[in-house]
Amino acid sequence: MKITRICAYRVELPLHEGTYKWSGGKSVSVFDSTVVQVETDAGVTGYGEVCPLGPFYLPAYANGVRAGLLELGPHLLGEDPLHLHQLNRRMDAALKGHAYVKSGIDMACWDILGKVTGQSVCTLLGGRYGESFHLYRAISQEAPEAMASRVAGYRAEGYQRFQLKVGGEAAVDIDRIHAVAAKLQPGDRLIADANTGWLMHDAMRVVRAVRDVDVYIEQPCLTYEECLSIRRHTDHPFVLDEVIDGVDVLLRGYTDRAMDVVNIKISKFGGLTKAKQARDLCVSLGVVMTLEDSWGGDIVTAAIAHLAHSTPPEFLFTATDFNSYVTVSLAEGAPQRIQGRMAASTKPGLGITPRWEVLGPPVVEVTG
């Protein structure tokens, strides 16, 4: 089997709640997502998706996905999509860095592998654990009282994990954490996610002021070293996210005891192949994980579901249902949230079928 054609489609994904806000005044109201299509000479086609969280969150941006596919795509024509490790080595040799560009291709090739073998990607990634898994709900940054008022509504949807977007002015963030914590019920978990937004002195002020609150502290500062400094001054459970982009820093974090939970984003690692490698390493090391991506619609959500559902439950802290945040469905068959939980499809591959009336014509086409 050989890759014969690679296409990309641009889809806008507006938010149900109008806007999504996080540290540093960053916000997005419409996400620019790219659906990747990989065709083969055997008539089997796979699909992936990449959706950066704007151009100011990670070193990734939507137009960069599509430009990168034009650069990378010609090097992959004629390659076997079933040989995933060889394909990833080929991508890394042809394009240094830019892991997010490669993610949609790798995801699509897992979809092809599942269709060819008649197995779900969840099965191929290690097998299905249980009937479903926990999801978290991100609470967009607002005034403390407004953020606290959202907890009841989200809990009615079944969520018990709440990721509070902080990383603003320290005194306000302290109030945000206390206000939301006051709304928690037994079994709930609260994560204060600064998304790199605090300088060290403000991070120290926050963790000292909330020392009696049962809260996880996520990625307080920009660099690994800064986060490690805060970690060593607090006994709160600690989550690293933005600085974790490969197994090298993952191993460093484990050796330094820099985190209790690690966030693995599929596109930041370059696709499911390398995200699985990181996931399996975490299981071996005893590190609990949040499994997700930077953002996305139905196809990204399907990929997250397969990765999460194939993870031993004791190592899965939580995962994300991005398709419930947005107003546009770009594929049929995607998993849906049911009472704060989700299950991966049992159909071959990712289990999704694109909605062509939503995708429209391709904006990128690479063919021999």
ZISULFEN-V891466 format. One record per residue. RES is the residue in one letter. BURIAL is I if it has 9 or more other C-alpha atoms within 8 Angstrom, else O. Layout:
BEGIN
RES BURIAL
RES BURIAL
END
This chain:
BEGIN
M I
K I
I I
T I
R I
I I
C I
A I
Y I
R I
V I
E I
L I
P I
L I
H O
E O
G O
T I
Y I
K I
W I
S I
G O
G O
K O
S O
V I
S I
V I
F I
D I
S I
T I
V I
V I
Q I
V I
E I
T I
D I
A O
G O
V I
T I
G I
Y I
G I
E I
V I
C I
P I
L I
G I
P I
F O
Y O
L O
P O
A I
Y I
A I
N O
G I
V I
R I
A O
G I
L I
L I
E O
L I
G I
P I
H O
L I
L I
G O
E I
D I
P I
L I
H O
L I
H O
Q O
L I
N I
R O
R I
M I
D I
A O
A O
L I
K O
G O
H I
A I
Y I
V I
K I
S I
G I
I I
D I
M I
A I
C I
W I
D I
I I
L I
G I
K I
V O
T O
G I
Q I
S I
V I
C I
T I
L I
L I
G O
G I
R I
Y I
G O
E O
S I
F I
H I
L I
Y I
R I
A O
I I
S I
Q I
E O
A O
P I
E I
A O
M I
A I
S O
R I
V I
A O
G O
Y I
R I
A O
E I
G I
Y I
Q I
R I
F I
Q I
L I
K I
V I
G I
G I
E O
A I
A O
V I
D I
I I
D I
R I
I I
H I
A I
V I
A I
A O
K I
L I
Q O
P O
G O
D I
R I
L I
I I
A I
D I
A I
N I
T I
G I
W I
L I
M I
H O
D I
A I
M I
R I
V I
V I
R O
A O
V I
R I
D O
V O
D O
V I
Y I
I I
E I
Q I
P I
C I
L I
T O
Y O
E O
E I
C I
L I
S I
I I
R I
R O
H O
T I
D O
H I
P I
F I
V I
L I
D I
E I
V I
I I
D I
G O
V O
D O
V I
L I
L O
R O
G I
Y I
T O
D O
R O
A I
M I
D I
V I
V I
N I
I I
K I
I I
S I
K I
F I
G I
G I
L I
T I
K I
A I
K I
Q O
A I
R I
D O
L O
C I
V I
S O
L O
G O
V I
V I
M I
T I
L I
E I
D I
S I
W I
G I
G I
D I
I I
V I
T I
A I
A I
I I
A I
H I
L I
A I
H I
S I
T I
P I
P O
E O
F I
L I
F I
T I
A I
T I
D I
F I
N I
S O
Y I
V I
T I
V O
S I
L I
A I
E I
G O
A I
P I
Q I
R I
I O
Q O
G I
R I
M I
A I
A I
S I
T O
K I
P I
G I
L I
G I
I I
T O
P O
R I
W O
E O
V O
L I
G O
P O
P I
V O
V I
E I
V I
T O
G O
END
